[in-house]
Amino acid sequence: MGSKHNKKRYLIVKYSLNMKGTYDELVELSKKNLGSGKLVQSGVVLDLVNEEVLKCVVPGQPNLVGHIAYETLYKHFHKAYGEMLDQFIK
């Protein structure tokens, strides 16, 4: 991403337990800097500019920051939300 995309920065994923006992995934793309509250509430945060995993806490899994590559997570979310990500990055 070039400098014109510096504000198109974060992929944020939140997980919430639904009535069936499984987790729902809420995906947000943010142009704003992350506050501490949003970072705490999030399960996964990817910095799309610096290509870094800022947080990766998935329900039922250990904290994966430092153990999973940015490319792996990006590809995973791109499979499900690729069109949305591509439009955001344009």
C-alpha positions as CSV (number, residue, x, y, z in Angstrom):
1,M,0.0,0.0,0.0
2,G,1.3,3.4,-0.9
3,S,1.2,6.6,1.3
4,K,-2.2,7.5,0.0
5,H,-3.6,4.5,2.0
6,N,-2.0,5.4,5.3
7,K,-5.4,6.2,6.8
8,K,-6.9,2.9,5.6
9,R,-5.2,1.0,8.3
10,Y,-6.8,-1.6,10.5
11,L,-8.8,-4.8,10.2
12,I,-10.5,-5.4,13.5
13,V,-12.4,-8.6,14.4
14,K,-14.5,-9.0,17.5
15,Y,-16.0,-12.3,18.7
16,S,-19.3,-12.6,20.7
17,L,-20.9,-15.7,22.1
18,N,-24.4,-16.2,20.6
19,M,-27.5,-18.0,21.9
20,K,-26.4,-21.3,20.3
21,G,-23.1,-21.4,22.2
22,T,-21.0,-20.6,19.1
23,Y,-19.2,-17.4,18.3
24,D,-20.2,-14.7,15.9
25,E,-17.5,-12.7,14.1
26,L,-17.9,-9.0,13.7
27,V,-15.4,-7.5,11.2
28,E,-14.6,-3.8,11.1
29,L,-12.3,-1.8,8.9
30,S,-11.0,1.4,10.5
31,K,-9.3,4.4,9.2
32,K,-8.8,5.8,12.7
33,N,-6.1,5.1,15.2
34,L,-7.0,2.4,17.7
35,G,-7.9,3.5,21.2
36,S,-7.1,1.3,24.1
37,G,-10.8,0.4,24.6
38,K,-11.1,-0.9,21.0
39,L,-7.9,-2.9,21.3
40,V,-9.1,-4.5,24.5
41,Q,-12.5,-5.5,23.0
42,S,-11.1,-6.9,19.8
43,G,-10.0,-10.5,19.2
44,V,-7.9,-9.9,16.1
45,V,-6.3,-6.7,14.9
46,L,-4.2,-6.4,11.8
47,D,-2.3,-3.3,10.8
48,L,-2.8,-3.3,7.0
49,V,-0.1,-0.6,6.4
50,N,2.8,-2.1,8.4
51,E,1.5,-5.6,7.8
52,E,1.6,-6.6,11.5
53,V,-0.5,-8.7,13.8
54,L,-1.3,-6.4,16.7
55,K,-3.6,-8.8,18.5
56,C,-4.7,-12.3,17.9
57,V,-6.9,-13.8,20.6
58,V,-9.4,-16.2,19.2
59,P,-11.9,-17.9,21.6
60,G,-10.7,-21.3,22.6
61,Q,-7.2,-20.7,21.3
62,P,-4.0,-19.4,23.0
63,N,-2.8,-15.9,22.2
64,L,-1.2,-16.2,18.8
65,V,0.7,-12.9,18.5
66,G,4.2,-13.8,17.6
67,H,3.2,-17.3,16.7
68,I,1.2,-16.6,13.5
69,A,2.3,-14.7,10.5
70,Y,0.5,-11.6,9.2
71,E,0.2,-13.2,5.8
72,T,-1.5,-16.3,7.2
73,L,-4.2,-14.2,9.0
74,Y,-4.7,-11.8,6.1
75,K,-5.2,-14.7,3.7
76,H,-7.7,-16.3,6.1
77,F,-9.8,-13.2,6.4
78,H,-9.4,-12.4,2.7
79,K,-11.1,-15.7,1.8
80,A,-14.2,-14.6,3.7
81,Y,-14.1,-10.8,3.3
82,G,-11.9,-10.3,0.2
83,E,-14.3,-8.1,-1.7
84,M,-14.7,-5.8,1.3
85,L,-11.0,-5.7,2.0
86,D,-10.2,-5.0,-1.7
87,Q,-12.7,-2.1,-1.8
88,F,-11.3,-0.7,1.5
89,I,-7.7,-0.7,0.3
90,K,-8.4,0.9,-3.1
